């Protein structure tokens, strides 16, 4: 059960640290049983590069080469850890910067085309997809406060100087739905990243909350896992992503929850997982889900059609762990390991 579905390394991500091998070794030493890899997909335009990438003379072409190198190394490490009690899936994390260009390009990078069914895009290239976005109006919303403010300001108009932030959230949710519809990602990444710099934001506008409900409902219907992303704690939140009211909505909608550390190097593997556990227990989460490789091509227990499927066309299966997840031996071992390292 101890797992993460969303991780990065400095070997393949400019704003992360350490090699992919070092990240996996740390996860293994901390007692994780499932640690899944999800480096960022390449961006196609020079205008979409981050400052550190421009400084390092990285180009979109280099990003694409780096992503292919990631896939090769991740598959090698998956083989190496197959006999070491660490289940590794090779995935990727999406973007949605310009519509429909970003997702058209992603489809191409993953070896598919416009005729490929959403749930099959990337099959044979990646095991699963983390469906995320980090931009609105093509401006990053999670890079720093100034850039976030620029994205908010881009929604202001002379006729409507107020309510720009609400418009940003509204656009984010529409762009998120596009990812869900175009790719049917197995994992929904940091659902409410739009609140990164405003964690206390209450989504009270009926029209915006309706879009939150719409996106949750769509993902629940095809069986997606909503990650409870511990990175929010290191960003100053008192909860993980998603925040409390969205988490409650997912639970009440019978959505599936999984764990993610969104680590960007060895130092963040499992970071704040004990706080994440407590947050979920206090929120009444009694079941946690996780992905594994589906090795049964002709299952004897196919999905019954009465509930969301547990098998995904890209080749994984969602497994559940009931209330025993709260007292799993991992938590004690994990806490003791961290204490011994102080």
DRENKOLKOL-296183 format. One record per residue (C-alpha): z, x, y; residue in one letter; residue number from 1; chain. Coordinates in Angstrom, 3 decimals, always signed. Layout:
Z / X / Y / aa / i / ch
Z / X / Y / a / NUM / A .
...
% end
This chain:
Z / X / Y / aa / i / ch
+0.000 / +0.000 / +0.000 / x / 1 / A .
+0.822 / +2.655 / +2.666 / x / 2 / A .
-2.461 / +2.759 / +4.534 / x / 3 / A .
-4.466 / +3.179 / +7.720 / x / 4 / A .
-7.966 / +1.848 / +8.286 / x / 5 / A .
-8.705 / +3.538 / +11.623 / x / 6 / A .
-8.575 / +7.314 / +12.088 / x / 7 / A .
-10.345 / +10.132 / +13.933 / x / 8 / A .
-10.398 / +13.927 / +13.961 / x / 9 / A .
-11.203 / +16.612 / +16.524 / x / 10 / A .
-13.874 / +17.925 / +14.196 / x / 11 / A .
-16.080 / +14.930 / +14.970 / x / 12 / A .
-14.533 / +13.361 / +18.094 / x / 13 / A .
-14.263 / +15.224 / +21.416 / x / 14 / A .
-11.059 / +13.491 / +22.505 / x / 15 / A .
-9.246 / +14.110 / +19.204 / x / 16 / A .
-7.731 / +17.203 / +17.566 / x / 17 / A .
-7.741 / +19.038 / +14.224 / x / 18 / A .
-10.152 / +18.913 / +11.315 / x / 19 / A .
-10.757 / +15.949 / +9.080 / x / 20 / A .
-9.303 / +17.901 / +6.162 / x / 21 / A .
-6.099 / +18.599 / +8.115 / x / 22 / A .
-5.745 / +14.924 / +9.048 / x / 23 / A .
-6.126 / +13.835 / +5.415 / x / 24 / A .
-3.688 / +16.480 / +4.198 / x / 25 / A .
-1.107 / +15.220 / +6.667 / x / 26 / A .
-1.595 / +11.646 / +5.450 / x / 27 / A .
-1.214 / +12.796 / +1.842 / x / 28 / A .
+1.972 / +14.730 / +2.635 / x / 29 / A .
+3.458 / +11.697 / +4.425 / x / 30 / A .
+2.969 / +9.550 / +1.345 / x / 31 / A .
+0.004 / +7.411 / +2.314 / x / 32 / A .
-1.851 / +5.971 / -0.666 / x / 33 / A .
-4.880 / +4.684 / +1.306 / x / 34 / A .
-6.192 / +6.541 / +4.344 / x / 35 / A .
-9.594 / +5.417 / +5.542 / x / 36 / A .
-11.874 / +7.277 / +7.938 / x / 37 / A .
-13.669 / +5.697 / +10.901 / x / 38 / A .
-15.247 / +8.175 / +13.283 / x / 39 / A .
-17.045 / +6.731 / +16.296 / x / 40 / A .
-20.707 / +5.875 / +15.937 / x / 41 / A .
-23.002 / +7.919 / +18.200 / x / 42 / A .
-23.982 / +6.566 / +21.603 / x / 43 / A .
-27.667 / +6.576 / +22.397 / x / 44 / A .
-27.822 / +7.130 / +26.143 / x / 45 / A .
-26.813 / +10.098 / +28.304 / x / 46 / A .
-25.243 / +7.625 / +30.760 / x / 47 / A .
-22.742 / +6.674 / +28.028 / x / 48 / A .
-21.321 / +10.184 / +27.582 / x / 49 / A .
-17.694 / +10.873 / +28.491 / x / 50 / A .
-16.724 / +13.635 / +30.971 / x / 51 / A .
-15.493 / +16.008 / +28.258 / x / 52 / A .
-18.771 / +15.573 / +26.381 / x / 53 / A .
-20.830 / +16.347 / +29.470 / x / 54 / A .
-18.675 / +19.422 / +30.126 / x / 55 / A .
-19.291 / +20.588 / +26.551 / x / 56 / A .
-23.075 / +20.058 / +26.934 / x / 57 / A .
-23.051 / +17.369 / +24.250 / x / 58 / A .
-26.106 / +15.136 / +24.178 / x / 59 / A .
-26.789 / +11.830 / +22.419 / x / 60 / A .
-28.869 / +13.778 / +19.914 / x / 61 / A .
-25.895 / +16.046 / +19.184 / x / 62 / A .
-23.664 / +13.015 / +18.752 / x / 63 / A .
-26.014 / +11.673 / +16.120 / x / 64 / A .
-26.101 / +15.019 / +14.303 / x / 65 / A .
-22.306 / +15.184 / +14.458 / x / 66 / A .
-22.043 / +11.705 / +12.944 / x / 67 / A .
-24.265 / +12.706 / +10.034 / x / 68 / A .
-22.101 / +15.805 / +9.513 / x / 69 / A .
-19.041 / +13.571 / +9.505 / x / 70 / A .
-20.502 / +11.400 / +6.764 / x / 71 / A .
-21.225 / +14.466 / +4.632 / x / 72 / A .
-17.770 / +15.985 / +5.101 / x / 73 / A .
-15.968 / +12.666 / +4.652 / x / 74 / A .
-17.717 / +12.034 / +1.343 / x / 75 / A .
-16.800 / +15.520 / +0.177 / x / 76 / A .
-13.162 / +14.966 / +1.056 / x / 77 / A .
-13.198 / +11.546 / -0.595 / x / 78 / A .
-14.234 / +13.246 / -3.836 / x / 79 / A .
-11.590 / +15.953 / -3.421 / x / 80 / A .
-8.779 / +13.442 / -2.913 / x / 81 / A .
-9.869 / +11.085 / -5.676 / x / 82 / A .
-7.556 / +12.941 / -8.084 / x / 83 / A .
-4.709 / +13.385 / -5.603 / x / 84 / A .
-3.413 / +9.812 / -5.339 / x / 85 / A .
-5.046 / +9.234 / -1.954 / x / 86 / A .
-7.669 / +6.503 / -1.758 / x / 87 / A .
-10.244 / +7.338 / +0.936 / x / 88 / A .
-13.007 / +5.116 / +2.292 / x / 89 / A .
-15.726 / +6.435 / +4.594 / x / 90 / A .
-16.338 / +4.102 / +7.502 / x / 91 / A .
-17.221 / +4.082 / +11.176 / x / 92 / A .
-16.019 / +2.491 / +14.407 / x / 93 / A .
-18.500 / +0.571 / +16.521 / x / 94 / A .
-19.317 / +0.334 / +20.206 / x / 95 / A .
-20.956 / -2.451 / +22.198 / x / 96 / A .
-21.970 / -0.994 / +25.549 / x / 97 / A .
-25.269 / -2.743 / +26.276 / x / 98 / A .
-26.522 / -5.845 / +24.536 / x / 99 / A .
-28.457 / -5.862 / +22.310 / x / 100 / A .
-29.332 / -2.167 / +22.557 / x / 101 / A .
-26.075 / -0.694 / +21.296 / x / 102 / A .
-26.001 / -2.700 / +18.087 / x / 103 / A .
-29.740 / -2.272 / +17.536 / x / 104 / A .
-29.226 / +1.497 / +17.702 / x / 105 / A .
-26.162 / +1.350 / +15.448 / x / 106 / A .
-28.147 / -0.592 / +12.866 / x / 107 / A .
-30.777 / +2.150 / +12.918 / x / 108 / A .
-28.192 / +4.957 / +12.677 / x / 109 / A .
-26.738 / +3.269 / +9.600 / x / 110 / A .
-30.133 / +3.218 / +7.905 / x / 111 / A .
-30.785 / -0.494 / +8.285 / x / 112 / A .
-33.203 / -2.604 / +10.305 / x / 113 / A .
-33.460 / -5.898 / +12.131 / x / 114 / A .
-34.087 / -7.777 / +8.886 / x / 115 / A .
-30.890 / -6.550 / +7.209 / x / 116 / A .
-28.190 / -9.183 / +6.759 / x / 117 / A .
-25.111 / -8.437 / +8.932 / x / 118 / A .
-22.795 / -7.880 / +5.968 / x / 119 / A .
-25.255 / -5.386 / +4.433 / x / 120 / A .
-25.862 / -3.183 / +7.488 / x / 121 / A .
-24.884 / +0.364 / +6.543 / x / 122 / A .
-24.477 / -0.366 / +2.830 / x / 123 / A .
-24.748 / +2.942 / +0.977 / x / 124 / A .
-24.078 / +4.889 / +4.183 / x / 125 / A .
-20.571 / +3.651 / +5.020 / x / 126 / A .
-18.018 / +1.805 / +2.912 / x / 127 / A .
-16.766 / -0.380 / +5.751 / x / 128 / A .
-16.971 / -0.908 / +9.509 / x / 129 / A .
-14.240 / -1.131 / +12.139 / x / 130 / A .
-15.566 / -3.584 / +14.723 / x / 131 / A .
-14.468 / -2.325 / +18.135 / x / 132 / A .
-15.663 / -2.123 / +21.703 / x / 133 / A .
-14.448 / +0.099 / +24.518 / x / 134 / A .
-16.595 / -0.986 / +27.485 / x / 135 / A .
-17.275 / -3.984 / +29.678 / x / 136 / A .
-20.250 / -3.982 / +32.040 / x / 137 / A .
-21.066 / -0.624 / +30.387 / x / 138 / A .
-17.911 / +0.940 / +31.913 / x / 139 / A .
-15.107 / +2.289 / +29.661 / x / 140 / A .
-11.890 / +0.283 / +29.778 / x / 141 / A .
-9.683 / +2.676 / +27.790 / x / 142 / A .
-10.530 / +6.110 / +29.258 / x / 143 / A .
-8.118 / +6.105 / +32.214 / x / 144 / A .
-6.728 / +3.696 / +34.788 / x / 145 / A .
-9.297 / +4.561 / +37.465 / x / 146 / A .
-12.225 / +3.884 / +35.143 / x / 147 / A .
-10.617 / +0.658 / +33.979 / x / 148 / A .
-10.251 / -0.435 / +37.593 / x / 149 / A .
-13.945 / +0.318 / +38.155 / x / 150 / A .
-14.808 / -1.938 / +35.247 / x / 151 / A .
-12.646 / -4.722 / +36.699 / x / 152 / A .
-14.216 / -4.223 / +40.138 / x / 153 / A .
-17.692 / -4.545 / +38.640 / x / 154 / A .
-16.931 / -8.231 / +38.039 / x / 155 / A .
-16.056 / -8.933 / +41.675 / x / 156 / A .
-18.541 / -10.788 / +43.849 / x / 157 / A .
-18.434 / -11.683 / +47.563 / x / 158 / A .
-18.380 / -15.339 / +46.603 / x / 159 / A .
-15.610 / -14.797 / +44.079 / x / 160 / A .
-13.410 / -11.817 / +45.019 / x / 161 / A .
-10.518 / -12.958 / +42.838 / x / 162 / A .
-10.371 / -13.400 / +39.110 / x / 163 / A .
-12.355 / -10.255 / +38.278 / x / 164 / A .
-9.957 / -9.215 / +35.513 / x / 165 / A .
-10.236 / -12.626 / +33.903 / x / 166 / A .
-14.010 / -12.258 / +33.964 / x / 167 / A .
-13.683 / -8.877 / +32.270 / x / 168 / A .
-11.601 / -10.405 / +29.477 / x / 169 / A .
-14.107 / -13.231 / +29.145 / x / 170 / A .
-16.987 / -10.744 / +28.796 / x / 171 / A .
-15.011 / -8.599 / +26.364 / x / 172 / A .
-14.518 / -11.561 / +24.080 / x / 173 / A .
-18.216 / -12.450 / +24.183 / x / 174 / A .
-19.162 / -8.840 / +23.419 / x / 175 / A .
-16.619 / -8.810 / +20.609 / x / 176 / A .
-18.127 / -11.946 / +19.099 / x / 177 / A .
-21.542 / -10.277 / +19.184 / x / 178 / A .
-20.160 / -7.450 / +17.023 / x / 179 / A .
-18.634 / -9.925 / +14.592 / x / 180 / A .
-21.870 / -11.867 / +14.294 / x / 181 / A .
-24.214 / -8.887 / +14.135 / x / 182 / A .
-22.193 / -6.694 / +11.739 / x / 183 / A .
-19.434 / -8.759 / +10.103 / x / 184 / A .
-17.093 / -5.752 / +10.202 / x / 185 / A .
-14.448 / -5.654 / +7.492 / x / 186 / A .
-11.790 / -4.565 / +10.016 / x / 187 / A .
-11.373 / -5.885 / +13.575 / x / 188 / A .
-10.337 / -2.959 / +15.795 / x / 189 / A .
-7.677 / -3.296 / +18.548 / x / 190 / A .
-8.479 / -6.957 / +19.191 / x / 191 / A .
-7.018 / -7.023 / +22.706 / x / 192 / A .
-7.851 / -3.561 / +24.015 / x / 193 / A .
-8.652 / -5.266 / +27.323 / x / 194 / A .
-4.880 / -5.350 / +27.937 / x / 195 / A .
-4.388 / -1.593 / +27.509 / x / 196 / A .
-3.399 / -1.019 / +31.140 / x / 197 / A .
-1.965 / -4.522 / +31.588 / x / 198 / A .
+0.032 / -5.173 / +28.400 / x / 199 / A .
+2.026 / -7.975 / +30.024 / x / 200 / A .
-1.097 / -10.026 / +30.738 / x / 201 / A .
-0.674 / -13.580 / +29.476 / x / 202 / A .
-3.865 / -15.257 / +28.364 / x / 203 / A .
-3.203 / -18.625 / +29.924 / x / 204 / A .
-6.639 / -19.684 / +31.157 / x / 205 / A .
-7.778 / -22.390 / +28.703 / x / 206 / A .
-11.398 / -21.219 / +28.697 / x / 207 / A .
-10.399 / -17.650 / +27.823 / x / 208 / A .
-7.890 / -18.677 / +25.157 / x / 209 / A .
-10.618 / -20.837 / +23.640 / x / 210 / A .
-12.734 / -17.701 / +23.193 / x / 211 / A .
-9.819 / -15.855 / +21.605 / x / 212 / A .
-9.467 / -18.718 / +19.134 / x / 213 / A .
-13.227 / -18.759 / +18.552 / x / 214 / A .
-13.340 / -15.054 / +17.669 / x / 215 / A .
-10.283 / -15.252 / +15.434 / x / 216 / A .
-11.696 / -18.275 / +13.629 / x / 217 / A .
-15.060 / -16.590 / +13.028 / x / 218 / A .
-13.442 / -13.457 / +11.596 / x / 219 / A .
-11.011 / -15.439 / +9.444 / x / 220 / A .
-13.844 / -17.437 / +7.912 / x / 221 / A .
-15.650 / -14.407 / +6.516 / x / 222 / A .
-12.436 / -12.660 / +5.451 / x / 223 / A .
-12.076 / -9.841 / +7.986 / x / 224 / A .
-8.866 / -7.838 / +8.287 / x / 225 / A .
-7.287 / -7.733 / +11.756 / x / 226 / A .
-5.734 / -4.338 / +12.268 / x / 227 / A .
-2.220 / -4.045 / +13.614 / x / 228 / A .
-2.877 / -0.875 / +15.570 / x / 229 / A .
+0.136 / +1.354 / +16.203 / x / 230 / A .
-1.645 / +3.322 / +18.955 / x / 231 / A .
-0.519 / +0.700 / +21.476 / x / 232 / A .
+3.043 / +2.010 / +21.185 / x / 233 / A .
+2.049 / +5.505 / +22.319 / x / 234 / A .
+0.166 / +3.861 / +25.194 / x / 235 / A .
+3.427 / +2.344 / +26.443 / x / 236 / A .
+3.320 / -1.075 / +24.800 / x / 237 / A .
+6.304 / -2.764 / +23.151 / x / 238 / A .
+3.985 / -4.174 / +20.473 / x / 239 / A .
+0.971 / -3.017 / +18.555 / x / 240 / A .
-2.491 / -4.359 / +19.188 / x / 241 / A .
-2.722 / -7.344 / +18.965 / x / 242 / A .
-0.011 / -8.593 / +21.302 / x / 243 / A .
+2.429 / -11.251 / +20.216 / x / 244 / A .
+0.598 / -14.481 / +21.051 / x / 245 / A .
-2.651 / -13.285 / +19.464 / x / 246 / A .
-0.783 / -11.997 / +16.426 / x / 247 / A .
+0.873 / -15.418 / +16.087 / x / 248 / A .
-2.536 / -17.081 / +16.355 / x / 249 / A .
-3.932 / -14.878 / +13.588 / x / 250 / A .
-0.941 / -15.596 / +11.348 / x / 251 / A .
-1.158 / -19.340 / +11.977 / x / 252 / A .
-4.918 / -19.222 / +11.307 / x / 253 / A .
-4.230 / -17.580 / +7.929 / x / 254 / A .
-5.913 / -14.372 / +9.075 / x / 255 / A .
-5.472 / -11.154 / +7.148 / x / 256 / A .
-3.576 / -8.260 / +8.698 / x / 257 / A .
-3.851 / -4.568 / +7.884 / x / 258 / A .
-2.264 / -1.414 / +9.300 / x / 259 / A .
-3.933 / +1.272 / +11.411 / x / 260 / A .
-2.547 / +4.301 / +13.213 / x / 261 / A .
-5.757 / +4.969 / +15.211 / x / 262 / A .
-4.776 / +8.614 / +14.878 / x / 263 / A .
-6.739 / +11.238 / +16.790 / x / 264 / A .
-5.341 / +14.260 / +15.011 / x / 265 / A .
-2.516 / +15.444 / +12.796 / x / 266 / A .
+0.166 / +14.693 / +15.375 / x / 267 / A .
-0.675 / +10.974 / +15.402 / x / 268 / A .
-0.977 / +10.294 / +11.664 / x / 269 / A .
+1.473 / +7.488 / +10.992 / x / 270 / A .
+2.824 / +7.771 / +14.538 / x / 271 / A .
+5.066 / +4.789 / +15.405 / x / 272 / A .
+4.582 / +3.234 / +11.964 / x / 273 / A .
+8.284 / +2.457 / +11.728 / x / 274 / A .
+8.065 / +0.573 / +15.032 / x / 275 / A .
+4.964 / -1.190 / +13.740 / x / 276 / A .
+6.802 / -2.243 / +10.588 / x / 277 / A .
+9.686 / -3.667 / +12.629 / x / 278 / A .
+7.332 / -5.533 / +14.976 / x / 279 / A .
+5.546 / -7.174 / +12.069 / x / 280 / A .
+8.766 / -8.073 / +10.241 / x / 281 / A .
+10.152 / -9.670 / +13.414 / x / 282 / A .
+6.869 / -11.571 / +13.773 / x / 283 / A .
+7.230 / -13.035 / +10.290 / x / 284 / A .
+4.376 / -11.142 / +8.627 / x / 285 / A .
+4.900 / -11.588 / +4.883 / x / 286 / A .
+1.548 / -10.308 / +3.599 / x / 287 / A .
-0.366 / -7.140 / +4.372 / x / 288 / A .
-3.945 / -6.515 / +3.253 / x / 289 / A .
-5.829 / -3.299 / +2.615 / x / 290 / A .
-9.303 / -2.255 / +1.519 / x / 291 / A .
-10.310 / -0.432 / -1.625 / x / 292 / A .
-13.637 / +0.485 / -3.123 / x / 293 / A .
-14.902 / -2.402 / -5.239 / x / 294 / A .
-15.814 / -0.823 / -8.567 / x / 295 / A .
-16.637 / -4.102 / -10.317 / x / 296 / A .
-20.282 / -4.969 / -9.692 / x / 297 / A .
-20.007 / -8.130 / -11.810 / x / 298 / A .
-16.510 / -9.429 / -11.123 / x / 299 / A .
-14.945 / -11.731 / -13.662 / x / 300 / A .
-12.905 / -13.322 / -10.892 / x / 301 / A .
-15.416 / -14.026 / -8.115 / x / 302 / A .
-14.342 / -15.642 / -4.871 / x / 303 / A .
-13.764 / -19.335 / -5.489 / x / 304 / A .
-15.568 / -20.570 / -2.390 / x / 305 / A .
-12.471 / -22.476 / -1.262 / x / 306 / A .
-11.028 / -19.653 / +0.824 / x / 307 / A .
-12.268 / -16.597 / +2.675 / x / 308 / A .
-13.847 / -14.042 / +0.330 / x / 309 / A .
-12.045 / -10.879 / -0.687 / x / 310 / A .
-15.170 / -8.968 / -1.689 / x / 311 / A .
-17.478 / -7.502 / +0.923 / x / 312 / A .
-21.171 / -6.796 / +0.456 / x / 313 / A .
-20.881 / -3.209 / +1.688 / x / 314 / A .
-18.802 / -2.500 / -1.409 / x / 315 / A .
-15.097 / -2.969 / -0.752 / x / 316 / A .
-12.471 / -5.448 / -1.846 / x / 317 / A .
-9.473 / -6.706 / +0.147 / x / 318 / A .
-6.184 / -6.591 / -1.730 / x / 319 / A .
-2.934 / -8.226 / -0.697 / x / 320 / A .
+0.667 / -7.108 / -0.860 / x / 321 / A .
+3.325 / -9.782 / -0.392 / x / 322 / A .
+6.782 / -9.558 / +1.205 / x / 323 / A .
+7.556 / -6.469 / -0.865 / x / 324 / A .
+5.481 / -4.491 / +1.638 / x / 325 / A .
+8.512 / -4.615 / +3.956 / x / 326 / A .
+10.738 / -2.675 / +1.538 / x / 327 / A .
+8.140 / -0.469 / -0.126 / x / 328 / A .
+9.533 / +2.972 / -1.048 / x / 329 / A .
+7.023 / +4.547 / +1.333 / x / 330 / A .
+9.081 / +3.559 / +4.370 / x / 331 / A .
+12.175 / +5.463 / +3.210 / x / 332 / A .
+10.204 / +8.525 / +2.158 / x / 333 / A .
+8.207 / +8.414 / +5.373 / x / 334 / A .
+11.336 / +8.162 / +7.546 / x / 335 / A .
+13.059 / +10.984 / +5.635 / x / 336 / A .
+10.028 / +13.250 / +6.016 / x / 337 / A .
+9.899 / +12.679 / +9.769 / x / 338 / A .
+13.637 / +13.276 / +10.081 / x / 339 / A .
+13.403 / +16.546 / +8.160 / x / 340 / A .
+10.693 / +17.778 / +10.516 / x / 341 / A .
+12.800 / +17.399 / +13.641 / x / 342 / A .
% end
